[in-house]
Amino acid sequence: MKKIILVVAVAVLALASCKKDRNCTCTETASGLISGSNVSDTTFTKVSKNEAETKCTALDENFSVTGQSYSKTCTLK
């Protein structure tokens, strides 16, 4: 009986720890006519670490136009 309870407990813990809320921090930087920087957070709820990393890096942006540039770099915390 103790072995069954132990196996069930381990299985529940393994499943519970897979998906949780994850925080993605993005740093935006602009230069040129409008300059400055900004930091923002996005929370992904009930996702695995791999899924959160994919969603977080999908938020990255970079572009440049004559004399101006913008970049947004996001990392999972």
C-alpha positions in Angstrom: 0.0 0.0 0.0 2.8 2.4 0.8 4.4 1.8 -2.6 1.2 2.6 -4.4 0.8 5.9 -2.4 4.4 6.8 -3.1 4.0 6.1 -6.9 0.8 8.2 -7.0 2.4 11.0 -5.0 5.4 11.1 -7.4 3.2 11.1 -10.4 1.0 14.0 -9.1 4.1 16.0 -8.3 5.6 15.4 -11.7 2.5 16.5 -13.5 1.9 19.5 -11.3 5.4 20.9 -11.8 5.3 20.8 -15.6 2.9 23.6 -16.2 2.9 26.8 -14.2 2.9 30.5 -14.6 6.1 31.8 -16.3 7.3 35.4 -16.6 8.9 36.9 -19.7 10.8 40.2 -19.4 11.2 42.4 -22.5 13.6 45.3 -22.9 12.7 47.8 -25.7 15.3 50.2 -27.0 14.8 52.9 -29.6 17.4 55.3 -31.0 17.3 58.1 -33.6 14.6 60.7 -33.6 12.8 59.1 -30.7 15.3 57.6 -28.2 14.8 55.7 -25.0 14.2 52.3 -23.4 11.4 50.5 -21.7 11.1 47.2 -19.7 7.9 45.3 -19.7 6.8 41.9 -18.3 4.4 39.4 -19.8 3.1 36.4 -17.8 2.2 33.1 -19.5 -0.2 31.1 -17.4 -0.1 27.3 -17.0 2.6 26.6 -19.6 5.7 24.3 -19.7 9.1 25.9 -19.7 9.7 25.0 -23.4 6.4 26.5 -24.4 7.1 29.7 -22.4 10.5 30.0 -24.0 9.1 29.7 -27.5 6.4 32.3 -26.8 8.8 34.6 -25.1 11.4 34.6 -27.9 8.6 35.1 -30.4 8.1 38.6 -28.9 11.6 39.7 -30.0 11.6 42.4 -32.7 14.3 44.3 -34.5 14.1 46.9 -37.3 16.0 49.8 -38.6 15.0 52.7 -40.9 17.3 55.5 -42.0 18.8 57.0 -38.9 16.4 55.2 -36.5 16.4 51.7 -34.9 14.2 49.7 -32.6 14.9 46.5 -30.8 12.9 44.4 -28.4 14.7 41.5 -26.6 12.8 39.2 -24.4 14.0 36.6 -21.9 12.3 34.1 -19.7 12.8 34.6 -16.0 
